[in-house]
Amino acid sequence: MVFSSNIFLFFFLPIFLIAYFVTPQKFRNYTLLLFSLIFYAYGAPDFVFLLVGECIINYFIVRGMAKTEKTSTKKWLCALSVIMALGLLLYFKYANFFMENLNAILGWMHHEPVSWMKVALPIGISFFTFQSITYTLDVYRGTTPPSQKLTDYVLYIMMFPQLIAGPIVNYNSVAAQLVERTSTMEDRVVGFYRFIIGLGKKVLIANTLAAYADQVFAMNYADLATSTAWIGILSYTFQIYFDFSGYSDMAIGLGKMMGFKFPENFNDPYTSRSVTEFWKRWHMTLGNFIMNYLYIPLGGNRKGKGRMYLNLWLCFLLSGLWHGASWTFVLWGAFHGLFICADKLFLKDLLKKAGKWPAVILTFFVVNMGWVLFRVDTAADAGGFYQALFAFKGGLTQPADLLFWFTFGLAVVFSFLTLFKGGQRLQDTIFADHYSKGLSWTMFAICLVLLILSAGSLCVSDFNPFIYFRF
């Protein structure tokens, strides 16, 4: 089930909110868990019992790990929990990738390919795997006590607002809220406004840009005009930002309506002045996970500069593989890892000396080049698209209507708004936790218009999955 769908907006969400708020406070977790199970079962009925089963097993493993005083047993149980989570991820997400590459190697060696039944991918497996791992490791390290109730832990993993595409929420940041939380009327109103803003970003901006980008990337790159290739990749660059940040806004808004405070996931990433800064502003909860649960355990910067660069590059290589079982995602991760290392070596200082605008423009250019790898299906396709970008030739074009150009302009303005005087203040006002009476009515009017326009757009086309749902 997709947040930006008619069945969610006009059926599931109203019924859930009514059921949730009429339920007595002490039983609301059960209501939320029930609807979360329904939400997941609607989109992936074959996997809901697998996910619940994994949650139950891991809950008792971690409880046992927390209770034992033997260090060796504690380590063994921690390893068992992490291996179980990673094992499911590796099987469901990478089995097909492994077999396809194995058969490619066998073909080069003139051997018969191995036959296998393709493995279906459970929705959101990458996100709930990471949350499961953070819970286990935080309890193991002693930074948070284990959950005292099985239902609270299952709810932490399966809570529908952030189940499918994040934000990745550390258990210790919501543990107290799972046990007791309050939701004032202002929280519900502000959360609803945040949800509607995210809906507008997804439906009105991302979907409009996606229609053009999809057409460009479906064309023959060898015959593609350079101008069209550039418009296509820029469209995708803005599409993926408004798509993913829109989902995060909707998840954060839904959580706030119920009294949860989910972490922010985006902070104007395209205004970054280096690739390092970009990753502090883009998918921030993933960046925090990489830092705390991968980079630091690998040794971080404690074992010399050479090891630090290797650790950084490996972290981003694995981040690329986490995004998708394809060599293009691996290349995308390696690409960003290379620029992160270059920042440490010299590039960040060079960009700082260049000034604000040259640094922003160059960083945005590098990120755009990375999105080519993220969007195409094969490395050969990436090479063909890069050639179209820099051949400076005519060829196949894709006409765009006035609505596209208007939306493209809005995407540019909203992406770079905070670079200009007053832009940050305006954005902070829109995403505030509290509104004055006058501003509240203004936000109500804006969100009403966004809701009407989004609903109208969804009546034309209700199929608009979020990009990160496949991860």
Residue pairs with C-beta under 8 A, 6 or more apart in sequence:
1 7
1 8
1 12
1 39
1 42
1 43
2 8
2 464
2 465
2 466
2 469
3 9
3 198
3 199
3 202
3 247
3 250
3 251
3 466
4 199
4 202
4 203
4 207
4 246
4 250
4 454
4 458
4 464
4 466
5 458
5 462
5 464
6 455
6 458
6 459
6 462
9 199
9 455
9 458
10 455
12 35
12 38
12 39
12 42
16 31
16 35
17 257
19 31
19 35
20 28
20 31
20 32
20 35
20 258
23 30
23 31
28 258
29 151
29 152
29 155
29 178
30 151
32 155
32 159
32 160
32 258
33 151
33 154
33 155
33 158
35 160
36 155
36 158
36 159
36 160
36 163
37 48
37 52
37 158
39 160
39 163
40 47
40 48
40 51
40 123
40 124
40 158
40 160
40 163
41 48
43 123
43 164
44 122
44 123
46 120
47 120
47 122
47 123
50 88
50 122
51 122
51 128
51 157
51 158
52 154
52 158
54 84
54 85
54 88
54 132
55 132
55 153
55 154
55 157
55 158
56 150
56 154
57 84
58 81
58 84
58 85
58 132
58 135
58 136
58 153
59 147
59 150
59 153
59 154
61 77
61 80
61 81
61 84
61 136
62 77
62 81
62 135
62 136
62 139
62 146
63 146
64 77
65 73
65 74
65 77
65 78
65 81
65 136
65 139
65 140
65 146
66 139
66 145
66 146
68 74
68 77
74 140
78 136
78 137
78 140
81 132
81 136
82 133
82 136
82 137
85 129
85 132
85 133
85 136
86 129
86 133
88 125
88 129
89 125
89 126
89 129
91 119
92 119
92 120
92 121
92 122
92 125
93 121
93 125
93 126
93 325
94 321
94 325
95 116
95 119
96 118
96 119
96 325
97 325
97 326
99 114
99 116
102 114
103 113
103 114
106 112
106 113
106 114
107 113
121 470
123 164
123 469
124 163
124 164
124 165
124 469
126 322
126 323
126 471
127 162
127 163
127 164
127 165
127 166
127 168
127 471
128 157
128 158
128 163
130 168
130 286
130 289
131 156
131 157
131 168
131 169
131 171
132 157
133 293
134 168
134 170
134 171
134 289
134 293
135 147
135 153
135 156
135 157
135 171
137 293
138 144
138 170
138 171
138 172
139 145
139 146
139 171
143 172
144 171
144 172
144 175
145 175
147 153
147 156
147 171
147 175
147 178
152 178
152 179
155 178
156 169
156 171
156 174
156 175
156 178
157 163
159 255
159 260
161 250
161 251
161 252
161 254
161 255
161 260
161 262
162 169
162 251
162 255
162 262
164 466
164 468
164 469
165 244
165 247
165 248
165 251
165 466
165 468
165 469
165 471
166 248
166 251
166 265
166 283
166 285
166 286
166 468
167 248
167 251
167 252
167 262
167 263
167 264
167 265
167 284
167 285
168 285
168 286
168 288
168 289
169 262
169 263
169 285
170 263
170 288
173 261
173 263
174 260
174 261
174 262
177 259
177 260
177 261
181 258
181 259
181 260
182 259
183 256
183 257
183 258
183 259
186 434
187 256
187 257
187 259
188 256
188 257
189 435
189 440
190 253
190 256
190 432
190 433
190 434
190 435
191 252
191 253
191 254
191 255
191 256
191 257
191 258
192 253
192 257
192 447
193 253
193 443
193 444
193 447
194 249
194 250
194 252
194 253
194 256
194 431
195 249
195 250
195 253
195 254
195 257
196 253
196 447
196 450
196 451
196 454
197 249
197 253
197 430
197 431
197 447
197 450
198 245
198 246
198 247
198 248
198 249
198 250
198 251
198 252
198 253
199 246
199 250
199 450
199 451
199 454
200 246
200 450
200 453
200 454
201 242
201 243
201 245
201 246
201 249
202 242
202 243
202 246
202 247
202 250
202 464
202 466
203 453
203 454
203 457
203 458
203 464
204 407
204 450
204 453
204 454
204 457
205 238
205 239
205 242
205 246
205 407
205 410
205 411
205 414
206 238
206 239
206 240
206 242
206 243
206 246
207 457
207 461
207 464
208 403
208 404
208 407
209 235
209 236
209 238
209 239
209 242
209 404
209 407
209 408
209 411
210 235
210 236
210 239
210 243
210 464
211 404
212 231
212 232
212 235
212 398
212 400
212 404
213 232
213 233
213 235
213 236
213 239
213 375
215 398
216 224
216 228
216 229
216 231
216 232
216 233
216 235
216 398
217 232
217 236
217 375
217 376
217 385
219 228
219 396
219 398
220 396
221 229
221 381
221 384
221 385
221 387
221 388
222 384
222 387
222 388
223 395
223 396
224 232
224 385
224 388
224 395
224 396
225 388
225 393
225 394
225 395
225 396
225 397
226 388
226 389
226 390
226 391
226 392
226 393
226 394
226 395
227 397
228 395
228 396
228 397
228 398
229 385
229 388
229 389
230 389
231 398
231 400
232 398
233 368
233 371
233 372
233 375
233 385
233 389
234 368
234 408
235 408
236 371
236 375
237 270
237 367
237 368
237 371
238 408
238 411
238 412
238 415
239 467
240 371
240 374
240 467
241 266
241 269
241 270
241 411
241 415
242 411
242 414
243 466
243 467
243 468
244 265
244 266
244 283
244 466
244 467
244 468
245 265
245 266
247 466
247 468
248 264
248 265
248 266
251 262
252 262
252 264
252 265
255 261
255 262
256 262
263 284
263 285
263 288
264 284
265 283
265 284
265 285
266 281
266 282
266 283
266 284
267 280
267 281
267 284
268 281
268 415
268 416
268 417
268 418
268 427
269 278
269 281
269 282
269 367
270 360
270 364
270 367
270 415
270 416
271 281
271 360
271 415
271 416
271 418
271 419
272 278
272 280
272 281
272 282
272 360
272 363
272 364
272 367
273 351
273 352
273 356
273 359
273 360
273 363
274 343
274 347
274 348
274 351
274 359
274 363
275 336
275 339
275 340
275 342
275 343
275 347
275 363
275 366
275 367
276 340
276 343
276 344
276 348
277 363
278 363
278 367
279 287
279 336
279 340
280 287
286 319
290 315
290 316
290 319
294 315
294 318
295 311
295 312
295 315
298 311
298 314
298 315
299 307
299 308
299 311
300 308
300 311
301 307
301 308
301 311
308 344
309 341
309 344
309 345
312 337
312 340
312 341
312 344
313 334
313 337
313 338
313 340
313 341
314 337
315 337
316 333
316 334
316 336
316 337
316 340
317 330
317 333
317 334
317 337
318 333
319 333
319 336
320 329
320 330
320 331
320 332
320 333
320 334
320 335
320 336
321 329
321 330
321 333
322 471
323 329
323 332
323 333
323 374
323 471
324 470
324 471
326 377
327 378
327 379
328 373
328 374
328 376
328 377
328 378
328 379
328 381
328 382
329 373
329 374
331 373
331 379
331 382
332 370
332 373
332 374
335 369
335 370
335 373
336 370
339 347
339 366
351 358
351 359
351 362
351 363
352 359
354 362
356 419
360 416
360 419
369 386
372 382
372 385
372 386
372 389
373 382
376 382
376 385
388 395
400 408
417 423
417 426
417 427
418 424
418 427
429 439
430 443
435 443
458 464
